[in-house]
């Protein structure tokens, strides 16, 4: 008489009942014929397809999203041939034409000679998990987007400028193209804030942003808030003459806007000072020295009386 351990289950029907009472959907495929020898009845509740409609692996492949169909079956077959247990995520088609995210956990059964004889697996509905993952990714992208934007003006911020200028510098160096940079500063902005208040100062920065945005037209040109009342314009493939023209356009547009500034010693409206620099960078040139020289030119414009372009 065989002695059984306490609580040991030997009845196959009990195993089957346990399998079919779980949310995971069990299945088995014969490797030689690629036919389903078993699939849990839970499959009909989840996807709508009846158990007897799952005849072969072809049915599994046919009921997969086209994008997943291009990669998942080949991956699973390769892993199975190698005798490796594996997992795969894909979108399964329901009978009503919708898709459900599935995670298939696959165990490869081998005989004593090491040959694959069957695949046994469990399908899990991971739709809610995927929704959560997609929402997290969306939030991450939104945060990344916000991290490159200035909160007040909605312009690209200094972080974005640093990324763009580095890229354009390398591109200009590689192709021997001119790269121009404009650094501009609102004249006597501290006095503006003292006179009109910081809330009005914020509105002024937004007005200047709107005006400057009209000065450049190409998609690759970048206007960013450099910090405080300073702005920067990156002009790829722009020579010194064209850069000067854009700087003059900025100055003209600001004058046209006629933003009142009672405390300005140079005019009764808002003005800007600008430093403009152009280079065709070579291997010996340094990006930070280029930016620093532009900043020095802006300083010169301010020292020489403001409302100037240097």
C-alpha positions in Angstrom: 0.0 0.0 0.0 1.4 3.4 -1.0 1.7 5.9 1.8 0.6 9.5 0.7 1.9 12.6 2.3 -0.7 14.7 4.1 -2.9 16.8 1.7 -1.2 15.2 -1.4 -3.5 15.5 -4.4 -3.5 12.6 -6.9 -6.8 13.0 -8.7 -6.3 14.5 -12.2 -9.8 16.0 -12.1 -8.9 17.9 -9.0 -5.8 19.4 -10.8 -8.0 20.3 -13.7 -10.6 22.0 -11.4 -7.8 24.0 -9.7 -6.4 25.1 -13.1 -9.7 26.1 -14.5 -10.7 28.1 -11.4 -7.7 30.5 -11.7 -7.6 33.7 -13.7 -4.5 32.5 -15.5 -5.4 30.6 -18.6 -3.5 27.3 -18.9 -2.7 25.7 -22.3 -0.6 22.9 -23.9 0.7 22.5 -27.4 2.1 19.3 -28.9 5.4 20.3 -30.4 5.4 17.8 -33.3 2.0 18.8 -34.6 1.8 22.4 -33.2 -1.8 21.5 -32.2 -3.4 22.6 -28.9 -4.0 19.5 -26.7 -5.6 21.7 -24.0 -6.6 25.2 -23.4 -8.5 26.5 -20.3 -12.2 27.4 -20.6 -11.3 30.9 -19.2 -10.1 31.8 -22.7 -13.7 32.3 -23.8 -14.6 34.7 -21.0 -11.5 36.8 -21.7 -11.3 36.8 -25.5 -14.7 35.5 -26.7 -13.3 32.6 -28.8 -14.6 29.2 -27.8 -12.2 26.5 -26.6 -12.8 24.3 -29.7 -11.7 27.2 -31.9 -8.2 27.0 -30.6 -6.9 24.2 -32.8 -3.3 25.0 -33.6 -0.6 27.6 -33.1 -1.8 29.2 -36.3 -5.0 30.2 -34.5 -2.8 31.8 -31.8 -0.8 33.7 -34.3 -3.8 34.8 -36.4 -5.5 36.3 -33.3 -2.5 38.5 -32.5 -2.1 42.2 -33.3 -0.3 42.6 -36.6 2.5 44.6 -35.1 3.1 41.8 -32.5 2.6 39.1 -35.0 5.7 40.3 -36.9 8.0 39.6 -33.9 6.5 37.5 -31.1 5.9 34.1 -32.8 9.5 34.0 -34.2 10.8 34.9 -30.7 8.8 32.2 -29.0 9.6 29.5 -31.7 13.4 30.3 -31.4 13.3 30.2 -27.6 11.3 26.9 -27.7 13.7 25.3 -30.2 16.5 26.1 -27.9 14.7 24.6 -25.0 14.4 27.9 -23.0 11.5 28.8 -20.9 10.4 32.3 -21.8 7.7 35.0 -21.5 6.1 37.2 -24.2 3.8 40.2 -24.1 1.4 40.8 -27.0 -2.0 42.0 -27.9 -4.6 39.3 -28.5 -7.7 39.9 -30.7 -11.1 39.4 -29.1 -14.0 38.0 -31.0 -15.6 41.5 -30.9 -12.6 43.1 -32.6 -10.8 44.6 -29.6 -7.3 43.8 -28.2 -6.3 42.6 -24.8 -2.8 42.7 -23.5 -1.6 39.1 -22.7 1.6 37.9 -21.0 2.3 34.3 -22.0 4.6 32.4 -19.6 5.9 29.3 -21.5 7.6 26.2 -20.1 9.3 23.9 -22.6 8.8 20.2 -22.0 11.7 17.9 -23.1 12.1 14.1 -23.2 15.0 12.1 -21.8 16.9 12.7 -25.0 16.6 16.4 -24.6 14.1 16.8 -27.5 11.3 19.3 -27.2 7.9 17.4 -27.0 5.5 20.0 -25.8 4.9 23.6 -24.7 2.9 24.3 -21.5 2.0 27.8 -20.5 -0.2 30.3 -18.8 -1.8 33.3 -20.3 -2.3 36.3 -18.0 -4.5 39.4 -18.7 -2.1 42.3 -18.2 -4.3 45.0 -19.8 -4.6 47.0 -16.6 -0.9 46.8 -15.9 -0.2 48.0 -19.5 -2.5 50.9 -19.0 -0.6 51.9 -15.8 2.7 51.5 -17.6 1.5 53.7 -20.5 0.2 56.3 -18.1 3.6 56.4 -16.3 5.4 56.7 -19.7 3.0 59.6 -20.7 3.7 61.3 -17.4 7.5 60.8 -17.8 7.4 62.3 -21.3 5.3 65.2 -20.0 7.7 65.8 -17.1 10.6 65.6 -19.6 8.9 68.1 -21.8 8.3 70.5 -18.9 11.9 70.1 -17.7 13.0 71.7 -21.0 10.4 74.6 -20.8 10.6 77.8 -19.0 7.5 78.0 -16.8 6.9 81.7 -17.2 7.4 82.3 -20.9 6.9 78.7 -22.2 10.1 79.2 -24.2 12.8 76.5 -24.1 14.9 76.9 -21.0 18.7 77.0 -20.4 18.7 73.2 -20.2 17.3 73.0 -23.7 19.6 75.6 -25.0 22.6 73.7 -23.6 21.5 70.5 -25.5 20.7 72.4 -28.8 23.9 74.5 -28.9 26.0 71.4 -28.3 24.3 69.5 -31.1 24.5 72.5 -33.5 28.1 73.1 -32.7 29.1 69.5 -33.6 27.0 69.7 -36.7 28.6 73.0 -37.8 32.0 71.6 -37.1 31.3 68.4 -39.1 29.9 70.2 -42.1 31.9 73.4 -41.9 28.7 75.5 -41.7 28.5 78.9 -39.9 26.8 79.0 -36.6 25.5 82.3 -35.1 24.5 83.1 -31.6 22.6 86.2 -30.3 22.5 87.0 -26.6 20.1 89.8 -25.7 19.2 91.5 -22.5 16.3 93.8 -21.5 17.8 97.2 -20.6 17.3 98.3 -17.1 14.8 95.5 -16.2 15.5 95.9 -12.5 14.2 99.5 -12.7 11.2 98.3 -14.7 10.3 95.8 -11.9 10.9 98.5 -9.2 8.6 100.9 -11.1 5.8 98.6 -12.3 6.1 95.6 -9.9 7.1 92.1 -10.4 3.8 90.9 -11.7 3.9 93.4 -14.5 7.6 92.4 -14.9 6.4 88.9 -15.6 3.9 90.2 -18.2 6.7 92.2 -19.8 8.8 89.1 -20.2 5.9 87.3 -21.9 5.4 90.3 -24.2 9.1 90.2 -25.1 8.9 86.5 -25.8 6.0 87.0 -28.2 7.8 89.8 -30.0 11.1 87.9 -30.3 9.2 84.8 -31.7 8.3 86.9 -34.7 12.0 87.6 -35.5 12.9 84.1 -36.6 11.1 81.9 -39.1 13.1 78.7 -39.5 12.1 75.6 -37.5 15.7 74.9 -36.5 16.3 78.4 -35.1 15.9 78.4 -31.3 14.8 81.2 -29.0 15.4 80.3 -25.3 15.2 82.1 -22.0 18.8 82.2 -20.9 18.0 83.4 -17.4 16.4 86.4 -15.7 15.8 89.0 -18.4 18.3 87.5 -20.8 17.3 85.6 -24.0 19.4 83.6 -26.5 18.8 82.9 -30.1 20.7 80.0 -31.8 21.0 80.4 -35.6 22.4 77.3 -37.4 23.8 77.7 -40.9 23.6 81.5 -40.5 26.5 83.8 -41.5 27.4 87.1 -39.7 25.4 89.3 -42.1 22.2 87.3 -41.7 22.7 87.1 -37.9 23.1 90.9 -37.7 19.9 91.3 -39.8 18.0 89.1 -37.3 19.4 91.1 -34.4 18.3 94.3 -36.0 14.8 92.8 -36.6 14.6 91.9 -32.9 15.5 95.5 -32.0 13.0 96.9 -34.4 10.2 94.7 -33.3 10.8 95.6 -29.6 10.7 99.3 -30.5 7.5 98.8 -32.5 5.9 97.1 -29.5 6.4 100.3 -27.5 6.3 98.7 -24.1 6.4 101.7 -21.6 9.5 102.0 -19.4 9.4 105.3 -17.5 12.6 104.6 -15.5 14.8 103.8 -18.5 17.6 106.3 -19.0 17.9 105.5 -22.7 14.2 105.7 -23.9 10.7 106.0 -22.6 9.9 102.6 -23.9 11.5 99.1 -23.4 14.8 98.5 -25.3 17.3 95.6 -25.6 21.0 95.2 -25.9 22.5 92.4 -28.0 25.7 90.5 -28.5 26.0 88.7 -31.8 28.7 86.2 -32.7 29.3 83.9 -35.7 31.8 81.1 -36.2 32.6 78.2 -38.5 34.0 76.0 -35.7 37.2 74.0 -36.3 38.8 71.3 -34.1 40.7 73.9 -32.2 37.7 76.0 -31.3 35.8 75.7 -28.0 32.0 75.9 -27.6 32.2 77.5 -24.2 34.7 80.1 -25.4 32.3 80.9 -28.3 29.4 81.5 -25.8 31.6 83.5 -23.5 32.7 85.7 -26.3 29.1 86.4 -27.2 28.4 87.2 -23.6 31.3 89.7 -23.6 29.8 91.3 -26.7 26.5 91.7 -24.9 28.4 93.3 -22.0 30.1 95.7 -24.4 26.7 96.7 -25.8 25.5 97.5 -22.3 28.7 99.3 -21.3 28.5 101.4 -24.5 25.1 102.9 -23.7 22.6 100.0 -24.2 19.9 99.7 -26.9 22.9 98.6 -29.1 24.1 95.6 -31.1 27.7 94.6 -30.8 
